Amino acid sequence: MPKEMAEITAKFCGTVNLIFDALASAYTQLYKMNWVPQQNWMYSGGDWTVMISGTRGVFVEKSKADLKKLFTALGIC
């Protein structure tokens, strides 16, 4: 991944993490449901899938992705 793309990707993932942290905290407080701490998240759209778990993540073309293997590699399953 080129340096510029890696920098934008890191900002993107950091922003999504912050949003999910805020949502999880709000749901935990408002509805007394435990949603924290955040463990992982996944997005799939267009030709790409993104999976983030803690400080590790994978960006992969959907047509080439084996989600079960990726879940296992990231420790999600």
Stockholm file with secondary structure:
# STOCKHOLM 1.0

chainA/1-77         MPKEMAEITAKFCGTVNLIFDALASAYTQLYKMNWVPQQNWMYSGGDWTVMISGTRGVFVEKSKADLKKLFTALGIC
#=GR chainA/1-77 SS CCHHHHHHHHHHHHHHHHHHHHHHHHHHHHHCCCCCSCCEEEEEETTEEEEEETTEEEEEEGGGCCHHHHHHHTTCC
#=GC SS_cons        CCHHHHHHHHHHHHHHHHHHHHHHHHHHHHHCCCCCSCCEEEEEETTEEEEEETTEEEEEEGGGCCHHHHHHHTTCC
//
